[in-house]
Amino acid sequence: MRVDVVLLTKNSMKPCLPECVKSIYDNVPVNKLIVVDGGSTDGTVEYLERMPSAVVIDDSNGNRATARQKGIETVETEFHVHVDSDVILCEGWFEKALRHVEDDVGAVWGVAVPIEQHTFNIVYAMSKFYRMSIRDMLVKQMRSERCMTHDTLFRTEPLKDVRIPRDMHIWEDEYIGRHVIKKGYRFLKVKEPYCLHNVSEKGRDSAVLNGYLLHKYGLWNFKMVLMRFILTVPKCAWIYAVTRDLEAARRQALTYTLTMKGWLAYG
């Protein structure tokens, strides 16, 4: 089996595009590498155009929602893979993902382990709280919260009629996942395969938009947002107590409080 791979980019050379692309070709039987680029100026497009079977699509006037839509519409294989440009796939990624595929499975997401220091410390502290490994904790968290596309194997058929709202340049992955589920398929979240995620801080505006879109599209209810807001102080205190990383605690606090701000802004 060979599969198309969808890769969204915009000035993606840093932190790890060469390592990301190498991990794709080393661990996935690539039919086409479908690159949807948002207007890179750092050599991203020139680098990717040299890759075997690469198809580069310009989306300079778009965002993650339009890019994801264009990528899906270009797919030709029965299954395809979405890989973020800031991840590195584990060895044997495709074979490990394929083991989970059954007739009722529409997608398999491999857990994304953050390697940026402050984000890792948040995850590490919570793994200590739940008394489980980091990968187990991440899968437990994501199973109940959202669908992701860091490194995800999709069945193509249920996505043929997906139409992602243009303003969903955050949470477009959740929209895609819910579409797969509505079609009667399961969206699996597993700890094997996995990827290493060079996550970067998105900033205040992104966190506010996050809450706004959660409300607008009914992705979370108010109870879910309120619970996280209430837990801001105790959770941040725990993160600091375990890691002594004040920046990690600060980022977690901003995420919860600004998400609440965005949620209220829509109402």
N, C-alpha and C positions, 0 to 999 in steps of 0.2 A: 504494500500500500504506500502510495506517495500522497502528500497532502500539501495544500497551499498554506502559506504562513502570512498572517496579516501583522504588519509592523507599523505603528504610528510614530512619526518623528517630527521634531522641530528643534533645530540646534541641539542635536542629541549626541554629538561626539563625546561630550563629557556628561556623566561620569564614566561610562563604560561601553559605548556602542561597539567598538571592535570586539570586545570580549563577549558582548551579547550576541552579535552576529556569528561569531565563531561557535558559540555554544548551540546556536540554532542548527547550523550546518553539521556539527558534530553529532547532534543528538536527535534530529528530526529528519525523516526522509522527505526533503523539500521538493515539491513539484514546482511551485513558483513562490518567490519571496515578494509579496505584495506590499510595497512601501507607500504609505500615504503621508506626504510631507506637508507641513503647515507653513512653509516659507523659510526654510533653513538658510542661513548665511555663513555657517561655520564649517562647510565642507561635508556636511552629512550626506547630501544628495550625491555629490561627486564620489564619495566613498562607496555608497551603496550601489550606484550604477555599475560598479565593477564586479559586483557579486553575481555568481551563476544564476541564471533564470530570474533575475530581478526585474520587477515591473514597478516603475516609479510613477505615482499619481500625484499631481500637484493639487493641493487644497489650501493654498495660501490665504484665501479669504474665508476659510472655515474654522472649525474648532474640533474638539474630540468627538462630538456627536456626528458631525458631517464626515469627518475622516473615518470613523468607525463604520458609518453607513456605506461609504464608497468602497471600503475594504471588503465588506461582506458581499456587496453587489458584484465584485470582481472575482470572487471565489468560484472555482469550477469543480473542485474535488468533493467527494462524498463527505469527508471530514476535513476540517481545517483547524488551524491553530492560531490563537492570538497571543502575541508575545510583546510585552512592554519593552521599550528601548533602554530601560534602566535596570534590567534584570539579567542574571546569568543562569541558564538552565543547568540542572544537575545532570550527571552522567546517566545515559540511558533514559532520558526523560520520556521520549515517545513510547518506548516499549512499556514503561511503567504506567503511563497513562492509559495505554490501550488495554491493560489488564482489567481495568474497571468498566470497560464498555460492554454493556448488555443491550438487548433490544429496546429497553425503556430508558436508557441513559442518553441524554441530549448534550451533556457537557461534563467535563472533568477538569476541575481547577486544582492545580498543584499549589500547596501552601507556599506563600512568599515570606521568606525569613529576612527581616530588615537587617542591614549591616551598617547603616549610618549610626554613629555612636549613641546619640540621644534617643532616637527611635528604638534602637535595640534595647536600651536601658529601660524604657517604658515596658516593652514586651517582657524583658527579663524579670522585672519586678512583679508583673502580674502572673508570670509563670510560677514564681515563688509563692504568691498568694494562693493560687489554685493547686499548688503542689503537683505540678505535672510538667513534662518537658515543654520546651518552647514551641515545637511544632504541634504537639497535641493541644496546647493552649490556643494557638492561633487557629487551628481547625475548629475547635470548640466555639471560639468567639465568632468566626466567620460563618459557621453553620447556622447560627441564629440571626445573623445581622444582614448579610448582603451577598450578592453574587459578584465575582471579580473576574478580571481578565489579564492579570499579570502574566500567567502562563496557563492557558486554557485550551483544551481540545474540544471543539464543537462538532456536533452533527450538523451538516449544512442545511438539510431539508427544512427543519422547523424555523430557520432564520430567513428563508427566501422571501417572506412577506413582512419582515420587520421594518418599521419606519420609526426611526429614533427622532424624538422631538429635537429641533435644532438647538434649543437653548440648554440642552443637557450635556454641556461639556464638562460636567462632573456628574457622576452617577449614571452615565450612559451604559456602563457595564452592568449595573443593577437592572436597568431597563431591558437589556438584551437577555439577561438571565431569567427575568420574570416572563419574558416572551417565550423562552424555551419551556419553562414550567407550565405556562398556560396551554401549550401545545400537547401537554400530557407526558412530558419527559421529566426525568430527574436531573437536577443540577448537583453533581457530586463535588464535595470539598474534601480533599484527601491530603494526608501528610507525605505521601510518596506517590508520584514524584513531587519535587519541590524546586523552588528557584531562590537565588539570593537577590534581594531587592535593595538597590541603592536609592532608597527613598530620600526625597529632599523636602524641606519645609516649604509648604505652599504659600504661607503668609495669611494675613488677617482677612483680606478680601475673599480669598478662597474659602475660608472657614465660614464666613457669613453667607456666601453663595451656597455652600453646602447645606446649611439649615434652610435656606429659602427654597431650594429645589426639593428637599425632603418633604416640605409641607406642600408645595405646589402639586407634586405628583403623587402624594400619598404614600411615599416610600416608608416613612416612619410615622407612627401616631404620636400625639402629644405626650402620652405617658412615657414613651421610649426616650424622647428628648428631655423631658423633665427629670427622669430618673438619672440620666447622665449628668445633668446640671446639679442635682442634689449631691451626687457623689464626687463632685469636683474636688472639694477640700480633702475629704478622707483619702481619695485615690491618689491625689498629688502628694499628700503627706506620706503615704505608703511608698510611693516611687522614690521620694527623696530619702526616706529612712533606709531603704534597701540599697540604693545606688549612690547616694550622696551627689546626685546629678541635679543641680538646681534648674538647669536649662531644660532637662527632660520634663521635670515637674511643671515648669512654666508653659511649655508647649502643650502639655495635656490640659492644663487649666484653660488656656486660650481656645483650644479646640472645642471644649464643651461650652464655654460661655459664649463664644462667637457663633456657634451652631444654634444655640438658643436665640441669640439676637437675630439671626437670619430667619429662623422659624417664625418669630413674632413679626418680623418685617413683612412677610407675605400676608399674614392675617390682617 
